[in-house]
Amino acid sequence: MDTTQTSEAVTPGRASHIDDTDIEQFASGLSGRLLGQQDAGYEEARKVWNGLIDKRPSLIVRCAGVADVIDAVRFARSQGLEISVRGGGHNVAGSAVCNDGLVIDLSEMRAVRVNPRRRTARAEAGARLGDVDRETQAFGLAAPLGLVSETGIAGLTLHGGVGWLTRRHGMSIDNLLSVDIVTADGELLRASADENKDLFWAVRGGGGNFGVVTSFQYRLHPVGPQVWFAAAMYPLEKAAGGMKLFREYMAKAPEDLGALAVFWSAPSGEEVPEAARGAPVLILMGCYSGPFDKGEEIIRPLREFDEPVLDLSGPRPFLQVQKFFDEDYPNGMLYYWKSIFIDELSEPAIEALAGHAAARPSSLNSLDVWALGGAMGRVGPQDTALAGRGSPFMLGIEGNWREPEQTEANIAWARKVFKDMHRFSGGGTYLNFSGFAEEGESLLRGAHGANYERLRAVKARYDPENLFRGNLNIRP
């Protein structure tokens, strides 16, 4: 069983075939910094959010701007180096770093500029969700992004982007107006509905296969500053009733309500009754971003279907809601996530979820049922590269643990759930939660459906030699 993504058996310094003069010339032209394996700061720079990832690139270029990215792509191509691209470094699969090759690190490129009149924002590719939220909420606006503020916008967006605003305003890619991208030939292009249309179509769901995106322009929407937030926890034995309520209510709930049903564990804090601390629970969660005076009533069914163990619901600043999960996903913890679209929350599906939740090898593991539909489902399946828009629910399978000796058990649990829940799915997966993409091309074909061959054609046009292959790779 492949349970790690490590640097074992890697020969250090594979870039030794590169002439020192070439490396020095490359470094001298940068506004940012070039780090080799012996340089101070290298060990910290190669770390990513997922503590399960342990890779040793030969070189890391910490880019200060677009010119550094252009030079890095040209250098890697001329020297035959594998490339990986790091934005926020939050990708579970760890594709932000590679063994032996060159990491193009955008993590210091975090500027966000908002145009409140046009309701747009342009963000550099190293920005985190929290950077965008902070700048846009200053004007009472928001871009539809994810749920954890430390997540990088780049990886999240390029494979779709789901969050609290998905049902109301669509996925992140549905609100993408343009990107700036450095292609395999080292040229900077802008891709939008009017320029390089095929490339713009491909980056909306096709990931980092087509170049290094250096900035994203988003459409913004009025949100907040206060929203209504639901977070009611019920004992696991109440899960069948809670999931039935969730299924039936979300079928008719307004699109202003984004919602999750999470099989998890109760906190251990003093606010939780002693008998329930750390116990398995079902958490019915929601964020209502519509008219504020309607919010309390809209989230009420999620709070009152039974007696909760703990209810953290109430009005909150949208910025605070966006940080609600941050402490649960710290840097350096061990993660392995999978996902699958669910056609129907039938009684057998609910029973299966409850059984898998009870069998979690770590109390930190969770099963997250996302309510989809709404604006996301009104985008045509071929309008962007992302397929699977017709499903009413998505299941996120989160293996989260701290002790390395628990790795095999947690990955095995996640894979077992993933395999079993296929009986309730017509297929497809959300590629931001793809494990180690160990299924290979079949995973990509399932995720992109009929769009896959078109993606291969775009790849052949912009990256015929497959320079950008250190990701969920679509071969030309």
C-alpha positions in Angstrom: 0.0 0.0 0.0 1.4 3.4 -1.0 0.8 5.4 2.2 3.4 8.2 1.9 4.7 10.8 -0.4 8.3 11.0 0.7 11.8 11.6 -0.6 13.1 8.1 0.2 15.5 6.8 -2.4 15.9 10.2 -3.9 19.4 11.2 -4.9 20.1 14.7 -3.5 21.3 17.4 -5.9 20.1 16.0 -9.2 20.5 19.5 -10.5 24.3 18.8 -10.3 24.2 18.2 -14.0 23.5 22.0 -14.4 26.5 24.2 -14.8 27.1 26.3 -11.7 27.5 29.3 -14.0 24.0 28.8 -15.4 22.5 28.6 -11.8 24.4 31.7 -10.8 23.3 33.6 -13.9 19.7 32.6 -13.3 19.8 33.6 -9.6 21.5 37.0 -10.3 18.6 38.0 -12.6 15.9 37.3 -10.0 14.1 39.9 -7.9 13.2 37.0 -5.6 15.5 34.3 -4.1 16.8 31.0 -5.4 17.3 28.3 -2.8 19.4 25.2 -3.2 19.5 22.2 -0.9 22.4 23.6 1.1 21.0 27.1 1.5 19.6 28.6 4.7 15.8 28.6 4.5 15.6 25.6 2.1 14.2 23.1 4.7 11.4 25.5 5.6 10.7 26.4 2.0 10.2 22.8 1.0 7.5 22.1 3.6 3.9 22.3 2.7 0.7 22.2 4.7 0.2 18.4 4.6 2.8 16.9 6.9 2.5 13.6 5.0 4.5 15.2 2.1 8.3 15.0 2.3 9.9 15.9 -1.0 13.3 17.4 -1.8 13.4 19.7 -4.9 16.8 20.6 -6.3 16.0 24.3 -6.5 13.2 26.5 -5.1 12.7 29.9 -6.7 10.7 32.3 -4.5 9.3 34.6 -7.1 8.8 38.3 -6.4 6.9 39.0 -9.6 5.9 37.8 -13.0 9.3 38.4 -14.5 10.7 35.8 -12.0 8.1 33.3 -13.1 9.0 33.8 -16.8 12.7 33.4 -16.1 12.0 30.3 -14.0 9.9 28.6 -16.7 12.5 29.3 -19.3 15.3 28.1 -17.1 13.6 24.8 -16.2 12.8 24.2 -19.8 16.3 24.8 -21.0 17.8 22.6 -18.3 15.3 19.8 -18.5 14.1 20.2 -14.9 10.8 19.0 -13.7 8.5 21.9 -12.5 6.1 22.1 -9.7 4.2 25.3 -8.8 3.4 26.4 -5.3 0.7 28.9 -4.5 -0.5 28.5 -0.9 1.0 25.0 -0.6 -2.4 23.7 0.7 -3.0 21.0 -1.8 -3.6 17.7 0.0 -1.7 15.6 -2.7 1.4 17.7 -2.2 1.9 18.6 -5.9 3.2 22.0 -4.9 6.7 20.4 -4.5 8.6 17.8 -6.4 11.6 15.7 -5.9 14.8 16.8 -7.8 13.2 19.5 -9.9 12.4 23.2 -9.7 9.7 24.6 -7.4 8.2 27.8 -8.8 7.1 29.3 -5.4 4.5 32.1 -5.7 3.8 32.2 -2.0 5.2 35.7 -1.6 3.0 37.1 -4.4 -0.1 37.9 -2.4 -1.3 41.3 -3.5 -5.1 41.8 -3.9 -6.6 44.8 -5.6 -10.3 45.5 -5.5 -12.4 47.6 -7.9 -15.6 48.2 -5.8 -17.3 50.1 -8.6 -17.0 47.2 -11.1 -17.2 44.6 -8.3 -14.0 42.8 -9.4 -10.8 41.8 -7.7 -7.4 40.8 -9.1 -5.3 38.6 -6.8 -1.8 37.4 -7.3 -1.5 33.6 -7.3 0.2 33.3 -3.9 -2.7 34.9 -2.2 -4.7 33.0 0.4 -8.5 33.0 0.8 -8.1 35.2 3.8 -6.2 37.8 1.8 -9.0 38.1 -0.7 -11.7 38.0 1.9 -10.0 40.8 3.9 -9.7 43.2 0.9 -13.1 42.5 -0.6 -15.1 42.6 2.7 -13.8 46.2 3.2 -16.3 47.0 0.5 -19.0 44.6 1.6 -18.1 42.2 -1.3 -16.9 38.7 -1.6 -15.6 36.2 -4.2 -17.0 32.7 -4.0 -14.0 30.7 -2.6 -13.5 28.0 -0.1 -13.9 27.5 3.7 -10.4 27.7 5.2 -8.8 31.1 5.1 -5.2 29.8 4.8 -6.0 27.9 1.6 -4.3 29.2 -1.5 -6.6 30.7 -4.1 -4.7 29.2 -7.1 -5.1 25.4 -6.5 -8.6 25.9 -5.1 -9.7 27.9 -8.2 -8.1 25.9 -11.0 -9.9 22.7 -10.0 -13.3 24.3 -9.3 -13.6 25.9 -5.9 -16.6 25.2 -3.6 -17.6 27.0 -0.4 -20.4 28.7 1.4 -21.4 30.8 -1.6 -21.5 28.1 -4.2 -25.2 27.6 -4.3 -25.9 31.3 -4.5 -23.1 32.5 -6.9 -21.5 29.3 -8.3 -18.0 27.9 -8.0 -14.9 29.9 -8.0 -14.3 29.1 -11.7 -17.8 30.4 -12.5 -16.8 33.8 -11.1 -13.4 33.9 -12.8 -13.1 36.7 -15.3 -9.5 36.3 -16.5 -6.1 34.9 -15.6 -2.6 35.9 -16.4 -0.6 32.8 -17.2 3.0 32.0 -18.2 2.9 29.2 -20.7 5.5 26.6 -21.5 7.3 28.8 -24.0 7.9 31.4 -21.3 5.3 33.9 -22.6 2.8 35.8 -20.5 -0.7 35.6 -21.8 -4.1 36.8 -20.6 -6.9 34.4 -20.9 -10.5 35.4 -20.7 -13.8 35.2 -22.5 -12.4 37.5 -25.2 -8.7 36.5 -25.3 -7.3 33.0 -25.7 -10.7 31.6 -25.2 -9.7 27.9 -25.4 -7.0 28.4 -22.7 -9.6 30.3 -20.5 -12.0 27.4 -20.8 -9.3 24.9 -19.9 -8.0 26.6 -16.7 -11.5 26.6 -15.3 -11.3 23.1 -14.0 -8.3 21.7 -15.8 -5.8 22.6 -13.1 -2.2 23.7 -13.6 -1.6 21.8 -16.8 -1.4 24.7 -19.1 1.1 27.1 -17.5 1.8 29.1 -14.3 -1.2 31.3 -13.5 0.2 34.5 -11.9 -3.0 36.3 -11.1 -6.8 35.7 -11.0 -9.5 38.2 -11.7 -12.8 37.4 -9.9 -16.3 38.8 -10.1 -17.5 39.9 -6.7 -20.9 39.9 -5.0 -22.4 41.8 -2.1 -22.0 39.6 1.0 -22.2 40.5 4.7 -20.6 42.0 6.6 -22.9 40.0 8.9 -24.3 36.6 7.9 -26.3 33.9 9.8 -24.3 30.9 10.7 -25.6 27.4 11.7 -23.4 24.9 13.6 -25.6 22.5 15.6 -24.1 19.2 16.8 -26.2 16.1 17.4 -25.3 12.7 18.8 -24.3 10.2 16.1 -27.3 8.0 16.9 -29.5 10.9 15.7 -27.7 10.9 12.3 -30.5 9.2 10.3 -33.1 11.8 11.3 -30.6 14.6 10.9 -29.6 13.5 7.4 -33.1 13.0 6.3 -33.9 16.6 7.5 -30.8 17.8 5.7 -31.8 16.1 2.4 -35.4 17.3 2.4 -34.7 20.8 3.6 -31.9 21.5 1.2 -34.1 20.4 -1.7 -36.3 23.5 -1.1 -34.0 25.8 0.8 -33.1 29.2 -0.7 -29.9 29.3 -2.7 -28.7 32.0 -0.3 -28.0 29.1 2.2 -24.8 27.1 1.7 -24.9 24.0 3.9 -22.8 21.0 5.0 -23.6 18.0 7.1 -20.5 16.8 8.8 -19.9 13.5 10.6 -17.2 14.5 13.0 -16.4 14.6 16.7 -17.6 17.1 19.3 -15.0 19.5 20.8 -13.5 18.8 24.1 -14.0 22.3 25.5 -15.8 23.3 28.6 -18.8 24.5 26.6 -19.6 20.9 25.7 -21.3 18.7 28.3 -18.7 16.4 29.8 -20.3 13.2 28.6 -20.3 14.4 25.0 -16.8 15.8 24.8 -14.9 14.2 21.9 -17.9 12.0 21.1 -18.9 11.3 17.5 -21.5 13.7 16.2 -23.4 14.9 13.2 -23.0 18.7 12.7 -25.6 20.5 10.6 -23.9 23.6 9.3 -25.0 26.5 7.1 -24.1 30.0 6.1 -27.0 32.2 5.0 -25.8 35.3 3.1 -29.2 36.6 2.0 -31.3 39.4 3.6 -30.1 39.5 7.2 -33.6 39.8 8.7 -34.5 36.4 7.2 -31.5 34.5 8.3 -32.5 33.3 11.8 -35.6 31.7 10.4 -33.8 30.2 7.4 -31.2 28.3 9.5 -33.7 27.3 12.2 -34.5 23.8 10.8 -30.8 22.9 11.0 -30.7 23.9 14.6 -34.0 22.4 15.9 -34.6 19.0 14.4 -33.6 17.5 17.8 -31.9 18.5 21.0 -28.3 19.5 20.1 -25.3 18.5 22.1 -23.9 22.0 21.3 -25.2 24.8 19.2 -22.7 27.4 18.0 -25.2 29.1 15.6 -25.9 32.8 15.4 -25.0 35.9 13.5 -21.3 36.3 12.7 -19.1 38.5 10.5 -18.6 36.7 7.2 -14.8 37.1 7.8 -15.2 35.1 11.0 -17.2 32.4 9.3 -14.5 32.0 6.7 -12.0 31.3 9.5 -14.3 29.0 11.5 -12.4 25.8 10.4 -8.9 27.2 10.5 -7.8 25.7 13.8 -9.0 22.3 12.7 -6.6 22.1 9.8 -3.2 23.2 11.1 0.1 23.2 9.1 2.0 20.0 9.5 -0.8 17.6 10.4 -1.3 14.5 8.3 -4.0 14.5 5.6 -5.5 12.3 3.0 -8.7 13.3 1.3 -11.0 11.8 -1.3 -14.3 12.9 -2.7 -17.2 11.6 -4.7 -20.4 13.1 -6.1 -23.6 11.6 -4.6 -26.8 11.2 -6.6 -29.2 10.8 -3.7 -29.1 10.7 0.0 -31.1 7.5 0.2 -31.7 5.6 3.5 -29.0 3.1 2.6 -26.6 5.9 1.7 -27.2 7.6 5.1 -26.9 4.2 6.9 -23.5 3.6 5.1 -22.3 7.1 6.1 -23.1 6.6 9.7 -21.4 3.2 9.7 -18.2 4.6 8.2 -18.3 7.5 10.6 -18.5 5.1 13.6 -15.5 3.2 12.2 -13.2 6.2 11.9 -9.6 5.3 13.1 -9.0 8.9 14.1 -11.4 11.2 15.9 -10.2 13.9 13.6 -11.5 12.2 10.5 -14.7 13.5 9.0 -17.2 12.8 6.3 -18.5 16.0 4.8 -21.8 16.1 2.8 -22.0 19.3 0.7 -25.3 20.4 -0.6 -24.8 21.5 -4.2 -27.2 22.7 -6.9 -28.3 26.3 -7.3 -26.1 28.5 -9.4 -23.4 25.8 -9.7 -25.9 23.5 -11.4 -27.0 26.1 -13.9 -23.6 26.2 -15.6 -23.5 23.9 -18.6 -21.3 20.8 -18.3 -19.2 21.9 -21.3 -19.1 25.6 -20.5 -16.1 25.0 -18.3 -13.7 22.1 -18.1 -15.3 20.8 -14.9 -18.0 18.1 -15.2 -20.2 16.6 -12.4 -22.3 19.7 -12.0 -25.6 17.9 -11.9 -25.1 16.1 -8.6 -27.1 17.3 -5.6 -24.5 16.4 -3.1 -20.7 15.9 -2.8 -19.1 13.7 -0.2 -15.7 14.8 1.1 -13.8 12.0 2.8 -11.2 13.5 5.2 -8.5 11.5 6.7 -6.9 13.8 9.3 -4.5 12.5 12.0 -1.4 13.5 13.9 0.7 10.3 14.6 2.7 8.8 11.7 2.1 5.3 12.9 -1.7 5.9 12.2 -1.0 6.6 8.5 -1.8 3.3 7.1 -5.1 2.8 9.0 -6.4 6.3 8.1 -5.6 6.0 4.4 -7.1 2.6 4.3 -10.3 3.9 6.0 -10.6 6.8 3.5 -10.1 4.5 0.5 -12.6 2.0 1.8 -15.3 4.7 2.2 -14.4 6.0 -1.3 -14.9 2.6 -2.8 -18.0 1.7 -0.9 -19.9 5.0 -1.6 -19.5 4.6 -5.4 -22.7 2.5 -5.2 -24.6 5.8 -4.6 -22.8 7.8 -7.3 -23.0 8.1 -11.0 -19.3 8.8 -10.9 -17.0 11.8 -10.9 -14.8 13.4 -8.2 -13.8 16.9 -7.1 -10.1 17.0 -7.9 -9.1 19.2 -5.0 -9.9 16.2 -2.9 -8.2 13.5 -4.9 -5.9 11.6 -2.4 -2.7 11.0 -4.2 -4.5 10.7 -7.6 -3.4 7.0 -7.5 -6.1 6.1 -10.0 -4.2 7.9 -12.7 -5.9 8.9 -15.9 -9.1 7.1 -15.0 -9.6 9.6 -12.2 -9.2 12.5 -14.6 -11.5 11.0 -17.2 -14.1 10.5 -14.5 -13.8 14.1 -13.3 -13.8 15.7 -16.7 -16.1 13.4 -18.5 -16.7 14.4 -22.1 -14.4 17.4 -21.7 -11.3 15.3 -21.3 -10.4 15.0 -24.9 -10.9 18.7 -25.5 -8.5 19.3 -22.5 -5.9 17.1 -24.1 -6.2 19.1 -27.3 -5.7 22.4 -25.5 -2.7 20.9 -23.6 -1.2 19.9 -26.9 -1.5 23.4 -28.2 0.0 25.2 -25.2 2.3 22.6 -23.7 3.0 19.9 -26.3 6.1 18.6 -24.5 4.2 18.3 -21.2 6.5 20.6 -19.2 3.8 21.1 -16.6 3.3 17.6 -15.5 3.9 17.8 -11.8 0.2 17.9 -11.0 -3.0 16.0 -11.9 -1.5 15.6 -15.3 -3.4 15.8 -18.5 -1.1 14.4 -21.2 -1.1 16.1 -24.6 
